[in-house]
């Protein structure tokens, strides 16, 4: 977890659709997760120097591979989950020390181990956008986390540790010098960030970590990092409790995850987890907090890390994990399978298809997917995993890269077919994260318009958004690339907008009878209007009418009165290019009206570490 000063509550969802249940997700901006420790007596082996020592793509397909280490000593510790209720900013930990019931590992055995020197402390200064006042930033704050060396002058940490970072510094163990680091790539879905440090002094005598195989149940795991409670390196110990597709709190996605039983505390986020051979088997990143459970922490496995790194190597940037773009239903009921003419106990039903996905061209609602790249899909939506396990079907999709082609075996009206589709990242109607700095905004006669996003919903609080808009935000598909839900977030009072001052968080649908597609389209419609009046139509046929010339004349005085630098964000200064086809641009085309739901499972209690 990153050490950050405030409690951030996020909702987690699936990688295939938007629905996210209310979940206390602890997202530390710097010191984040609680980590686990391996048995120190097993971690004396030195790690050799290698550049980018991750496992290749072929090893990430572990459905039929064992990969078990020859050692399997559990070394279980009776740890107690860290009960911190949120993130803590740098310096906020002063005062009474935290009580910990977890036995402390004797560090004398491993304090000189080579792998410890590859773990560094991350210092980040964050300046996040103010989504309610999108022309400005929030007050900056500092936090700390962990990272580790992977060779080739690069470090790995959690994406949430450097989110909105304006300055990132790192410090090696036993050194009092902080070095400036550059963020090369951030993977929001997988919560991984790649850093580089140019200073040669930082890398003197450095030995990068070596990545190991995906661990098995009861394998010992040791988590190393710089959590809350002190300034020096910390080592904790536990065992692997579970390996399955897991909800990632920061990215609101579902990827393979390792559950461990050791406590993970704020500041552990981004630190490595080791096996008995001194190999890194993952990155600590979040914990599960609930009155009903204890000692549930999560580690990002090397299969996900290797995917992130290979993606970066292929494209020179992070392009994201692809998705299939369908909403599925299990086929456990025999009558349901018989009705769909599925002869065997396998397959999942296609309930909804995202219009922006490539599978919308080859699949139909009511199809039954029975195989993915030749791997049979069970009626519970699982596929074979390793020698005697099964895992969620989504795991196979996450092994693919953007642009890869997947072959689907389907049953349609009782007939078996094979179709192919190009996999692409999900197009979110309401994004979970805003990339590229500030959110877009447009001010028209004091009316402030901005795209709806999860950070805006968080900042405004769900109660003020309204149930109808919130339902559309959480349960709808994007109909085309670039679609946005644009809302009137507030009205800056002025005589030109008398009578509209109390409006807030209302979705705008049309300008002078033309349905808007996104905020850039809204700006284009306002700029190109030649009518005497601007007629803005909102939900439930609520109208706002402005005299166009008066609205334009009042703009400069409104900006001056409220200390706003510009009437629109810089990205709206570019000419609008209409990329929507004529069939999609009709007024009768309802955007964002495809409800989806999450019937798989909830994520209550997940905290980012």
Phi, psi and omega per residue, in radians:
X1 nan 2.689 3.141
X2 -1.692 2.588 -3.140
X3 -1.430 1.980 -3.139
X4 -2.474 2.717 -2.908
X5 -1.459 -0.274 -3.048
X6 -2.087 2.824 3.079
X7 -1.553 2.187 3.104
X8 -1.954 2.163 -3.136
X9 -1.859 2.121 3.135
X10 -2.118 2.850 3.026
X11 -1.884 2.531 3.141
X12 -1.926 2.583 -3.125
X13 -2.451 -3.028 -3.110
X14 -1.616 2.900 3.132
X15 -1.375 -0.127 -3.059
X16 -1.853 -0.350 -3.119
X17 -2.668 2.946 -2.891
X18 -1.415 -0.392 -2.948
X19 -1.044 2.296 3.106
X20 -2.396 2.203 3.121
X21 -1.370 2.684 3.133
X22 -1.088 2.139 -3.025
X23 -2.460 2.284 3.052
X24 -1.309 1.572 -3.121
X25 -1.707 2.056 -3.084
X26 -1.526 1.913 -3.095
X27 -1.973 1.637 3.128
X28 -1.310 2.372 -3.127
X29 -1.356 -0.389 3.105
X30 -2.416 -1.318 3.111
X31 -1.391 1.937 -2.995
X32 -1.999 -1.376 -2.867
X33 -1.611 2.837 3.012
X34 -1.614 2.362 -3.076
X35 -2.003 2.883 -3.136
X36 -1.881 2.720 3.112
X37 -1.995 2.554 2.998
X38 -1.478 2.982 3.050
X39 -1.159 2.035 -3.051
X40 -1.060 -0.495 -3.103
X41 -1.162 -0.298 -3.102
X42 -1.701 0.027 -2.974
X43 -2.011 0.637 -3.086
X44 -1.595 -0.155 -3.074
X45 -1.275 2.363 3.112
X46 -1.339 2.606 -3.139
X47 -1.776 2.195 -3.096
X48 -1.308 2.778 3.132
X49 -1.287 2.287 3.038
X50 -2.618 2.715 3.079
X51 -1.771 2.212 -3.128
X52 0.826 1.166 -3.038
X53 -1.526 1.036 3.074
X54 -1.784 2.838 3.137
X55 -1.312 2.559 -3.127
X56 -1.232 2.918 -3.084
X57 -1.038 -0.647 -3.063
X58 -1.157 -0.438 3.132
X59 -1.393 -0.352 -3.138
X60 -1.232 -0.329 3.061
X61 -1.491 1.617 -3.004
X62 -1.816 0.359 -3.099
X63 -1.088 -0.539 -3.104
X64 -2.178 0.259 -3.119
X65 -1.970 2.515 -3.088
X66 -1.544 -1.107 3.086
X67 1.137 0.335 -3.112
X68 -1.316 2.420 3.049
X69 -1.220 2.679 -3.116
X70 -1.192 -0.374 3.122
X71 -1.723 2.595 -3.138
X72 -2.651 0.756 3.097
X73 -1.438 2.209 -3.025
X74 -1.351 -0.814 -3.133
X75 0.986 0.724 -3.066
X76 -1.115 2.366 3.039
X77 -1.883 2.536 3.126
X78 -1.499 1.318 -3.053
X79 -1.533 2.774 3.096
X80 -2.063 2.324 -3.072
X81 -1.053 2.414 3.091
X82 -1.172 2.224 -2.975
X83 -1.710 0.312 3.070
X84 -0.998 2.400 -3.035
X85 -1.588 -0.034 -3.139
X86 -3.091 -2.940 -3.121
X87 -1.376 2.700 3.099
X88 -2.279 2.258 -3.136
X89 -1.305 2.913 3.140
X90 -1.037 2.270 3.113
X91 1.555 -0.143 -3.098
X92 -1.436 -0.111 -3.093
X93 -1.564 0.087 -3.134
X94 -1.243 2.572 -3.141
X95 2.150 -2.597 -3.115
X96 -1.100 2.364 3.137
X97 -1.206 2.663 3.100
X98 -1.356 2.448 3.068
X99 -1.511 2.384 3.103
X100 -2.283 2.213 3.125
X101 -1.507 -0.080 -3.082
X102 -1.390 2.281 3.108
X103 -1.040 2.416 3.121
X104 -1.499 2.395 3.136
X105 -1.327 2.392 3.071
X106 -1.207 2.010 -3.014
X107 -1.451 -0.165 -3.091
X108 -1.072 -0.493 -3.089
X109 -1.315 -0.605 -3.012
X110 -2.080 0.074 -3.046
X111 -1.131 -0.365 3.113
X112 -1.771 0.116 -3.129
X113 -1.090 2.427 -3.064
X114 -1.061 -0.662 -3.039
X115 -1.134 -0.445 3.132
X116 -1.113 -0.569 -3.096
X117 -1.248 -0.229 3.112
X118 -1.496 -0.145 -3.129
X119 -1.646 2.207 -3.059
X120 -2.128 2.847 3.101
X121 -1.721 2.405 -3.102
X122 -1.884 2.279 3.071
X123 -2.028 2.118 -3.088
X124 -2.265 2.391 2.996
X125 -1.811 2.136 -3.052
X126 -1.865 2.410 3.018
X127 -2.334 1.644 -3.051
X128 -1.500 2.663 3.062
X129 -1.140 2.688 2.984
X130 -1.714 1.817 -3.021
X131 -1.278 -0.395 3.075
X132 -1.394 -0.521 3.047
X133 -2.119 1.338 -2.885
X134 -1.172 -0.123 3.111
X135 -1.522 -0.008 -3.106
X136 -2.405 3.004 -3.133
X137 -1.834 2.800 3.009
X138 -1.374 2.963 3.082
X139 -1.142 2.368 -3.090
X140 -1.277 2.698 3.063
X141 -2.542 2.814 -3.100
X142 -1.966 2.670 3.109
X143 -2.648 2.936 3.130
X144 -2.306 2.641 3.113
X145 -2.615 -2.771 -3.109
X146 -2.257 2.778 3.072
X147 -2.699 3.009 3.106
X148 -2.631 2.716 -3.066
X149 -1.415 2.382 3.100
X150 -2.129 0.136 3.121
X151 1.672 2.935 3.117
X152 1.039 0.531 3.101
X153 1.238 0.429 -3.054
X154 -2.210 2.725 3.126
X155 -2.225 2.694 3.017
X156 -2.023 2.467 3.026
X157 -2.616 -3.011 3.077
X158 -1.500 2.564 3.113
X159 -1.105 -0.639 -3.108
X160 -1.225 -0.306 3.108
X161 -1.246 -0.426 -3.096
X162 -2.148 0.313 -3.141
X163 -1.144 2.322 -3.102
X164 0.975 0.551 -3.118
X165 -1.347 2.239 3.055
X166 -1.734 -0.323 3.047
X167 -2.632 2.231 3.130
X168 -2.176 2.237 3.105
X169 -2.280 2.683 3.134
X170 -2.311 2.666 3.140
X171 -2.426 2.301 3.140
X172 -1.395 2.797 3.101
X173 -1.110 2.308 3.115
X174 1.349 0.118 3.135
X175 -1.997 2.551 3.125
X176 -1.835 0.195 -3.127
X177 -1.837 2.306 3.062
X178 -1.745 2.375 -3.106
X179 -2.009 2.439 -3.138
X180 -1.253 2.332 3.118
X181 -2.032 2.628 3.117
X182 -1.963 2.371 3.103
X183 -1.487 1.989 -3.130
X184 -1.484 -0.654 -3.102
X185 -2.759 2.548 3.071
X186 -2.231 2.159 3.061
X187 -1.785 1.775 -3.059
X188 -1.151 -0.811 -3.087
X189 -1.061 -0.754 -3.071
X190 -1.644 -0.015 3.100
X191 0.974 0.819 3.114
X192 -2.242 2.446 3.058
X193 -2.253 2.500 3.114
X194 -1.875 2.180 -3.122
X195 -2.010 2.748 3.011
X196 -2.330 2.605 3.082
X197 -2.223 2.120 -3.059
X198 -1.413 -0.450 -3.078
X199 -1.096 2.199 3.107
X200 -1.215 -0.510 3.136
X201 -1.091 -0.598 -3.129
X202 -1.098 -0.574 -3.023
X203 -1.663 0.023 -3.126
X204 -1.102 2.166 3.132
X205 1.261 0.175 -3.089
X206 -1.356 2.461 3.058
X207 -2.180 1.982 -3.104
X208 -1.187 2.770 3.124
X209 -1.379 2.733 3.101
X210 -1.912 2.324 -3.131
X211 -1.459 2.465 -3.134
X212 -1.910 -3.063 3.135
X213 -1.275 2.852 3.001
X214 -1.107 2.220 -3.070
X215 -1.311 2.930 3.079
X216 -1.877 2.969 3.109
X217 -1.031 2.433 3.115
X218 1.292 0.020 3.018
X219 -1.150 2.458 3.123
X220 -1.230 2.505 3.133
X221 -2.419 2.408 3.141
X222 -2.138 2.181 -3.118
X223 -1.833 2.310 -3.088
X224 -2.170 2.402 3.115
X225 3.139 -2.819 -3.094
X226 -2.218 1.247 -3.089
X227 -1.387 3.016 3.089
X228 -1.019 2.492 3.094
X229 2.057 -0.088 3.139
X230 3.101 3.044 -3.091
X231 -1.817 -0.285 -3.081
X232 -1.596 3.009 -3.086
X233 -1.161 2.573 -3.101
X234 -2.163 2.478 3.122
X235 -2.232 2.192 3.098
X236 -2.233 2.888 -2.923
X237 -2.369 2.555 3.077
X238 -2.965 -2.836 3.115
X239 -2.347 2.864 3.087
X240 -1.332 2.133 -3.120
X241 -1.683 -0.524 -3.038
X242 -2.873 2.554 3.025
X243 -2.271 1.992 -3.092
X244 -2.844 3.012 3.040
X245 -1.180 2.230 -2.970
X246 -2.216 2.616 3.034
X247 -1.306 2.223 3.074
X248 -1.677 1.997 -2.998
X249 -1.096 -0.768 -3.063
X250 -1.175 -0.744 -3.071
X251 -1.653 -0.062 -3.070
X252 0.860 0.841 -3.109
X253 -2.272 3.070 3.106
X254 -2.232 2.001 3.140
X255 -2.406 2.965 3.119
X256 -1.074 2.387 3.135
X257 -2.453 2.725 3.102
X258 -1.943 2.125 3.070
X259 -1.634 2.300 3.127
X260 -2.165 2.856 -3.042
X261 -1.799 0.114 3.130
X262 -1.566 2.698 3.111
X263 -1.213 2.474 3.057
X264 -2.156 2.162 -3.027
X265 -1.973 2.810 3.079
X266 -0.953 2.254 -3.090
X267 1.896 -0.413 3.078
X268 -1.277 -0.360 -3.089
X269 -0.946 2.316 3.109
X270 1.600 -0.148 3.135
X271 -1.469 2.735 -3.088
X272 -1.444 2.735 2.963
X273 -2.012 2.346 -3.043
X274 -1.982 2.696 2.953
X275 -1.694 -3.018 -3.072
X276 -1.184 -0.321 -3.120
X277 -1.611 0.122 -3.120
X278 1.340 0.280 3.105
X279 -1.649 2.491 3.098
X280 -1.337 2.147 -3.134
X281 -1.907 0.087 3.092
X282 2.865 -3.104 -3.093
X283 -2.162 2.170 3.116
X284 -1.170 2.438 -3.096
X285 -2.634 -0.393 -3.134
X286 -2.791 2.870 3.121
X287 -2.322 2.819 3.069
X288 -1.845 2.134 -3.121
X289 -2.017 2.196 3.115
X290 -2.865 2.668 3.080
X291 -1.189 -0.304 -3.061
X292 -1.638 -0.189 -3.068
X293 -2.317 2.836 3.071
X294 -2.464 2.637 2.954
X295 1.012 0.895 3.052
X296 -2.077 1.870 3.078
X297 -2.099 2.864 -3.064
X298 -2.286 2.534 -3.131
X299 -2.218 2.354 3.039
X300 -1.330 2.070 -3.058
X301 -1.287 2.862 -3.106
X302 -1.146 -0.404 3.079
X303 -1.115 -0.694 3.093
X304 -1.260 -0.711 3.125
X305 -1.078 -0.769 -3.118
X306 -1.139 -0.619 3.075
X307 -1.084 -0.803 3.124
X308 -1.041 -0.815 -3.098
X309 -1.198 -0.685 3.116
X310 -1.191 -0.643 3.058
X311 -1.036 -0.777 3.133
X312 -1.136 -0.712 3.127
X313 -1.142 -0.689 -3.125
X314 -1.170 -0.777 -2.930
X315 -1.920 -0.122 -3.071
X316 1.273 0.104 3.099
X317 -2.811 3.022 3.082
X318 -1.578 2.126 -3.108
X319 -1.810 -0.197 3.046
X320 1.769 2.843 3.064
X321 -1.472 2.365 -3.141
X322 -1.384 2.905 3.052
X323 -2.365 2.853 3.120
X324 -1.410 -0.539 3.103
X325 1.416 0.636 3.117
X326 -2.357 2.663 3.006
X327 -1.821 2.215 -2.961
X328 -2.018 2.773 3.060
X329 -2.268 2.429 3.095
X330 -1.207 2.697 3.136
X331 -2.090 0.950 3.136
X332 -1.325 -0.489 -3.057
X333 -1.368 2.183 -3.121
X334 -1.073 -0.657 -3.139
X335 -1.144 -0.666 3.110
X336 -1.127 -0.733 3.118
X337 -1.143 -0.701 -3.141
X338 -1.142 -0.680 3.125
X339 -1.119 -0.624 3.131
X340 -1.509 -0.004 3.107
X341 1.078 0.772 3.047
X342 -1.718 1.979 -2.989
X343 -1.297 -0.373 -3.065
X344 -2.093 2.979 -3.135
X345 -1.471 1.229 -3.114
X346 -2.747 2.965 3.042
X347 1.697 2.753 3.071
X348 -2.284 2.498 -3.064
X349 -1.509 2.349 3.075
X350 -1.450 1.926 -3.129
X351 -1.583 -0.796 -3.126
X352 -2.439 2.623 3.120
X353 -2.197 2.295 3.096
X354 -1.218 2.205 3.139
X355 -1.055 -0.439 -3.107
X356 -1.485 -0.118 -3.103
X357 -1.532 2.704 -3.140
X358 -1.233 -0.448 -3.135
X359 -1.185 -0.252 3.092
X360 -1.119 -0.315 3.128
X361 -1.514 -0.275 -3.044
X362 -2.180 -0.350 3.130
X363 -1.854 2.755 3.053
X364 -2.263 2.662 3.037
X365 -1.071 2.305 -3.071
X366 1.792 -0.203 3.023
X367 -1.185 2.688 3.076
X368 -2.056 2.078 3.109
X369 -1.482 2.087 -3.104
X370 -1.953 -0.214 3.102
X371 -2.709 2.669 3.100
X372 -2.318 1.972 -3.078
X373 0.912 0.693 3.086
X374 1.501 -0.118 3.116
X375 -1.584 2.166 -3.101
X376 -1.224 2.387 -3.125
X377 -1.784 2.161 -3.129
X378 -1.287 2.934 -3.099
X379 -1.200 -0.281 3.066
X380 -1.661 0.140 3.130
X381 1.365 0.505 -3.132
X382 -2.074 2.809 3.118
X383 -2.311 2.802 3.110
X384 -1.057 2.506 -3.117
X385 -2.477 2.093 -3.072
X386 0.987 -2.625 -2.970
X387 -1.413 -0.677 -3.019
X388 -2.437 0.425 -3.104
X389 -2.116 2.900 3.010
X390 -2.276 2.679 -3.065
X391 -2.497 2.804 -3.089
X392 -1.039 2.480 -3.136
X393 -0.926 -0.535 -3.122
X394 -1.065 -0.394 3.127
X395 -1.035 -0.733 -3.137
X396 -1.113 -0.669 3.129
X397 -1.128 -0.696 -3.093
X398 -1.208 -0.269 3.091
X399 -1.387 -0.238 3.141
X400 -1.447 2.871 3.071
X401 -1.981 2.777 3.108
X402 -0.987 2.231 -3.118
X403 1.677 -0.207 3.104
X404 -1.199 2.694 3.117
X405 -1.806 2.314 3.101
X406 -1.959 2.434 3.074
X407 -1.779 2.147 -3.109
X408 -1.913 2.277 2.963
X409 -1.642 2.166 -3.057
X410 -2.275 2.758 2.985
X411 -2.013 2.103 -3.135
X412 -2.185 2.020 -3.120
X413 0.961 0.700 3.096
X414 1.448 -0.077 -3.115
X415 -1.824 2.324 3.117
X416 -1.448 2.274 3.126
X417 -2.330 2.774 2.991
X418 -2.109 2.249 3.127
X419 -2.260 2.779 3.123
X420 -2.148 2.555 -3.140
X421 -2.544 2.572 3.075
X422 -1.513 2.274 -3.106
X423 -1.572 2.362 -3.127
X424 -2.395 2.755 3.066
X425 -1.102 2.701 -3.139
X426 -1.153 2.437 3.011
X427 -1.669 1.944 -3.083
X428 -1.547 2.177 3.050
X429 -1.119 -0.738 3.071
X430 -2.093 1.817 -3.025
X431 -1.218 2.631 3.094
X432 -1.481 -0.468 -3.135
X433 -2.402 2.539 3.105
X434 -1.824 2.036 3.133
X435 -1.582 2.672 3.026
X436 1.492 0.432 3.032
X437 1.698 -2.076 -3.011
X438 -1.438 2.623 2.998
X439 -1.240 2.731 3.104
X440 -1.260 2.608 3.057
X441 -2.696 2.748 3.090
X442 -2.506 2.289 3.122
X443 -1.968 2.096 3.131
X444 -2.140 1.905 -3.137
X445 0.919 0.667 3.119
X446 1.533 -0.121 3.084
X447 -1.485 2.091 -3.061
X448 -1.703 2.031 3.133
X449 -1.897 2.461 3.128
X450 -2.703 2.641 3.092
X451 -1.193 2.513 3.094
X452 -1.281 2.347 3.120
X453 -2.513 2.823 3.110
X454 -1.080 -0.721 3.074
X455 -1.046 -0.620 3.092
X456 -1.169 -0.725 3.095
X457 -1.073 -0.726 3.104
X458 -1.080 -0.812 -3.087
X459 -1.175 -0.611 -3.119
X460 -1.461 -0.321 -3.032
X461 1.338 2.401 -3.032
X462 -1.067 -0.518 -3.086
X463 -1.115 -0.527 -3.086
X464 -1.568 -0.154 -3.130
X465 -1.384 -0.600 -3.105
X466 1.712 2.413 -3.034
X467 -1.110 -0.695 -3.089
X468 -1.135 -0.817 -3.138
X469 -1.201 -0.684 3.130
X470 -1.134 -0.694 3.104
X471 -1.111 -0.752 3.113
X472 -1.113 -0.662 -3.135
X473 -1.163 -0.682 -3.033
X474 -1.566 -0.338 -2.961
X475 -2.216 0.475 -3.070
X476 -2.231 2.640 3.014
X477 -1.639 2.623 2.923
X478 -1.290 2.381 -3.125
X479 -1.503 -0.390 -3.142
X480 -2.714 2.826 3.124
X481 -1.096 2.214 3.115
X482 1.656 -0.042 3.118
X483 -1.183 2.451 3.100
X484 -2.406 2.653 2.913
X485 -1.629 1.987 -3.106
X486 -1.754 2.296 -3.086
X487 -2.144 2.626 2.934
X488 -1.470 1.801 -3.031
X489 -1.350 -0.581 3.115
X490 -2.917 2.958 3.094
X491 -2.140 2.163 3.085
X492 -1.466 1.884 -2.953
X493 -1.013 2.312 3.095
X494 -2.793 2.772 -3.087
X495 -1.098 -0.358 -3.127
X496 -1.313 -0.337 -3.136
X497 -2.067 0.562 3.120
X498 -1.006 2.343 3.138
X499 1.659 -0.195 -3.132
X500 -1.967 0.117 -2.976
X501 -1.077 -0.486 -3.038
X502 -1.561 -0.018 -3.135
X503 -1.242 2.428 3.062
X504 -2.822 2.555 3.060
X505 0.909 0.852 3.079
X506 -1.976 2.348 3.137
X507 -1.383 2.246 3.062
X508 -1.567 2.351 -3.081
X509 -1.900 -0.739 -3.026
X510 -2.432 2.672 2.985
X511 -2.161 2.039 -3.107
X512 0.849 0.735 3.050
X513 1.537 -0.130 3.136
X514 -1.737 2.190 -3.133
X515 -1.230 2.326 3.139
X516 -1.493 2.677 -3.108
X517 -1.898 -0.580 3.113
X518 -2.841 -3.136 -3.054
X519 -1.222 -0.525 3.089
X520 -1.156 -0.683 3.082
X521 -1.144 -0.663 3.084
X522 -1.050 -0.815 3.128
X523 -1.070 -0.682 3.118
X524 -1.117 -0.753 3.142
X525 -1.136 -0.680 3.117
X526 -1.175 -0.771 -3.099
X527 -1.169 -0.597 -3.068
X528 -1.581 -0.033 -3.125
X529 -1.204 2.288 3.099
X530 -2.021 0.013 -3.130
X531 -1.288 2.899 3.132
X532 -1.203 -0.590 -3.090
X533 -2.104 2.571 2.925
X534 -1.675 2.046 -3.134
X535 -1.888 1.954 -3.108
X536 -1.849 2.132 -3.090
X537 -1.874 2.231 -3.108
X538 -1.921 -3.096 3.092
X539 -0.982 2.606 3.102
X540 1.061 0.520 3.051
X541 1.080 0.466 3.062
X542 -1.360 2.288 -3.064
X543 -1.928 2.471 2.942
X544 -2.152 2.079 -3.121
X545 -2.000 2.242 -3.137
X546 -2.206 2.466 2.994
X547 -1.277 2.116 -2.942
X548 -1.049 -0.822 -3.100
X549 -1.188 -0.669 3.110
X550 -1.151 -0.679 3.117
X551 -1.113 -0.719 3.130
X552 -1.163 -0.715 -3.123
X553 -1.178 -0.564 -3.093
X554 -1.374 -0.186 -3.026
X555 -1.023 -0.859 -3.062
X556 -1.123 -0.711 -3.139
X557 -1.189 -0.640 3.101
X558 -1.121 -0.787 3.120
X559 -1.066 -0.699 -3.141
X560 -1.188 -0.767 -3.100
X561 -1.096 -0.615 -3.067
X562 -1.796 0.100 3.081
X563 1.101 0.697 -3.119
X564 -1.772 2.278 -3.040
X565 -1.218 -0.566 -3.083
X566 -2.667 2.732 -3.098
X567 -1.414 -0.140 3.127
X568 -2.676 2.728 3.097
X569 -1.225 2.759 -3.014
X570 -1.090 -0.545 -3.119
X571 -1.196 -0.298 3.124
X572 -1.557 0.007 3.078
X573 -1.389 -0.341 3.124
X574 -1.284 2.597 3.107
X575 -1.056 2.492 3.131
X576 -1.399 2.275 3.094
X577 -1.944 2.118 -3.115
X578 -1.400 1.886 -3.129
X579 -1.819 0.115 -3.097
X580 -1.679 2.322 3.138
X581 -1.190 2.808 -3.114
X582 -1.058 -0.567 3.127
X583 -1.187 -0.547 -3.114
X584 -1.491 -0.301 -3.008
X585 -1.601 0.036 -3.112
X586 -1.214 2.659 -3.134
X587 -1.127 -0.467 -3.110
X588 -1.321 -0.190 -3.094
X589 -1.356 1.932 -3.139
X590 -1.483 2.171 -3.116
X591 -1.614 2.528 2.993
X592 1.114 0.621 -3.072
X593 -1.989 0.407 3.126
X594 -1.792 1.691 -3.092
X595 -1.205 2.447 3.047
X596 -2.259 2.866 3.130
X597 -2.558 2.838 -3.140
X598 -1.954 1.787 -3.138
X599 -1.807 0.139 -3.104
X600 -1.352 -1.204 3.135
X601 -2.906 2.854 3.115
X602 -1.709 3.086 -3.058
X603 -2.294 0.520 -3.103
X604 -1.032 2.288 3.021
X605 1.713 0.004 3.131
X606 -1.423 2.283 3.106
X607 -2.122 2.417 2.957
X608 -1.274 2.422 -3.083
X609 -1.615 nan nan
